[in-house]
Amino acid sequence: MKLGKTARNKVLSLFSLFFFYGAFAASDSPKTESESDNHGAVSSEAEISEYILHHIKDAHDFHLFSYNDSEGHRKHIGFPLPVIVYSSKGFRTFMSSEFHHDDSGHHVVERDGVSLVKYHEKIYELEEGAHGVEFDEQHHPTNAHAVLDLSITKSVFGFLLVSLLMLFAFGRLAKQYKKQAVPTGFGRVLEPLILYVRDEIARPNIGEKHYRRFTGFLMTVFFFIWISNLLGLTPLGFNITGQIAVTFSLALFTYLITQFSGTKDYWKHIFWMPGVPVPMKIILAPIELLGTLTKPFSLMIRLFANISAGHIVVMSLISIAIIMKSTLGAAGATVLSLALSFFLTLIELLVAFLQAYIFTMLSALFIGMAVEEHDHH
């Protein structure tokens, strides 16, 4: 029996998702400090916990999987990213492969009189004569100091990739609208989402008079978060919106736009609320001013915490294949791990959209409160 084109695409998409997660669950974890002695994959619960925390952090290279060759040597499959640091002797640039996957601070990279090591994804400059970074009881480096790291890390690479994808997709959509009223291809997917952000988020929360001014920002935020969250579900290990620096930047843009767009009435309701006794105005003014900071702070923490928690749970379920291998057997543990992680991934697809919607909706609500015109008559 022949499958229709739509049904065939659905089957291929489902198979691809199973394949990716099957490969991801079966692949070995990256090299950790505990691996440096036995050249093996992680196996204990402590090592798995360390790997999960390593996975959600930013990194200087892409690590896909590892394996042992016929001679027992550990091999890593991935690709490096550019390292750009400002040391005591100026800028130094090289590829992250120069560290040879060492993250324990022992492999030294020499660059024009500067000795650099990487420890827990932080790059340090060693003092003269040092052969590896050492720490005191408070875990402060005693023979090295941190450098200004401007490297193209995995999150920066993902940030640029999402930006290029958005420019390409929306650029093509804009060209289509110049020639025809109804878009074709992937533009048919983007159009209802654009109309949804405009008509269901921007217009009702900001108001008919001002919503057009802020629709571009809201659409950019929505699609950036949504696409970043979707990339985070791939085996490439992206965790863009799970980085506090990224969510802080997004929340900061919302805060600045809100405050600089605020009307006279908005600031009056913060510093000198109408219809409130003077003593209460003095008490409430600092509280209201603090409230302008707590709103973007909640945006930042909500997105960061939800995305990070989702990654941790998925990785924990994938780790069942290792933890329960002795109890259920390798095949049984892998099937259970794949089934649970696949089910949670379907939920994460909803969460990816939901977190983009919540951040955009709350941003529109805060902006709408700032530009609202009050009638005191």
Secondary structure as the mmCIF struct_conf table of DSSP 4:
data_model
#
loop_
_struct_conf.conf_type_id
_struct_conf.id
_struct_conf.beg_label_comp_id
_struct_conf.beg_label_asym_id
_struct_conf.beg_label_seq_id
_struct_conf.end_label_comp_id
_struct_conf.end_label_asym_id
_struct_conf.end_label_seq_id
HELX_LH_PP_P HELX_LH_PP_P1 LYS A 2 GLY A 4
HELX_RH_AL_P HELX_RH_AL_P1 LYS A 5 ALA A 26
BEND BEND1 SER A 27 SER A 27
HELX_LH_PP_P HELX_LH_PP_P2 ASP A 28 LYS A 31
TURN_TY1_P TURN_TY1_P1 GLU A 33 SER A 34
HELX_RH_AL_P HELX_RH_AL_P2 GLU A 35 ASN A 38
BEND BEND2 SER A 44 SER A 44
HELX_RH_AL_P HELX_RH_AL_P3 GLU A 45 ILE A 56
BEND BEND3 LYS A 57 LYS A 57
BEND BEND4 HIS A 60 HIS A 60
STRN STRN1 ASP A 61 ASN A 68
TURN_TY1_P TURN_TY1_P2 SER A 70 GLU A 71
BEND BEND5 GLY A 72 GLY A 72
STRN STRN2 ARG A 74 PRO A 80
STRN STRN3 PRO A 82 SER A 87
TURN_TY1_P TURN_TY1_P3 SER A 88 LYS A 89
STRN STRN4 GLY A 90 MET A 95
HELX_RH_3T_P HELX_RH_3T_P1 SER A 96 PHE A 99
TURN_TY1_P TURN_TY1_P4 HIS A 100 HIS A 101
STRN STRN5 SER A 104 SER A 104
BEND BEND6 GLY A 105 GLY A 105
BEND BEND7 HIS A 107 HIS A 107
STRN STRN6 VAL A 109 ARG A 111
TURN_TY1_P TURN_TY1_P5 ASP A 112 GLY A 113
STRN STRN7 VAL A 114 TYR A 119
TURN_TY1_P TURN_TY1_P6 HIS A 120 GLU A 121
STRN STRN8 LYS A 122 LEU A 126
HELX_LH_PP_P HELX_LH_PP_P3 GLU A 127 GLU A 127
TURN_TY1_P TURN_TY1_P7 GLU A 128 GLY A 129
BEND BEND8 HIS A 131 GLY A 132
STRN STRN9 PHE A 135 PHE A 135
TURN_TY1_P TURN_TY1_P8 GLU A 137 GLN A 138
STRN STRN10 PRO A 141 PRO A 141
BEND BEND9 THR A 142 ASN A 143
STRN STRN11 ALA A 144 ALA A 146
STRN STRN12 LEU A 148 ASP A 149
HELX_RH_AL_P HELX_RH_AL_P4 LYS A 154 LYS A 179
BEND BEND10 ALA A 181 VAL A 182
TURN_TY1_P TURN_TY1_P9 GLY A 185 PHE A 186
HELX_RH_AL_P HELX_RH_AL_P5 GLY A 187 TYR A 196
HELX_RH_PI_P HELX_RH_PI_P1 VAL A 197 ALA A 202
HELX_RH_AL_P HELX_RH_AL_P6 ARG A 203 ILE A 206
TURN_TY1_P TURN_TY1_P10 GLU A 208 HIS A 210
HELX_RH_AL_P HELX_RH_AL_P7 TYR A 211 LEU A 231
TURN_TY1_P TURN_TY1_P11 GLY A 232 LEU A 233
BEND BEND11 THR A 234 THR A 234
TURN_TY1_P TURN_TY1_P12 PRO A 235 LEU A 236
BEND BEND12 ILE A 240 ILE A 240
TURN_TY1_P TURN_TY1_P13 THR A 241 GLY A 242
BEND BEND13 GLN A 243 GLN A 243
HELX_RH_AL_P HELX_RH_AL_P8 ILE A 244 PHE A 260
TURN_TY1_P TURN_TY1_P14 SER A 261 SER A 261
HELX_RH_AL_P HELX_RH_AL_P9 LYS A 264 PHE A 271
BEND BEND14 TRP A 272 TRP A 272
TURN_TY1_P TURN_TY1_P15 PRO A 274 GLY A 275
BEND BEND15 VAL A 276 VAL A 276
HELX_RH_AL_P HELX_RH_AL_P10 VAL A 278 ILE A 318
TURN_TY1_P TURN_TY1_P16 SER A 319 SER A 319
HELX_RH_AL_P HELX_RH_AL_P11 ILE A 320 ILE A 323
TURN_TY1_P TURN_TY1_P17 MET A 324 MET A 324
HELX_RH_AL_P HELX_RH_AL_P12 LYS A 325 VAL A 371
HELX_LH_PP_P HELX_LH_PP_P4 GLU A 372 HIS A 374
#
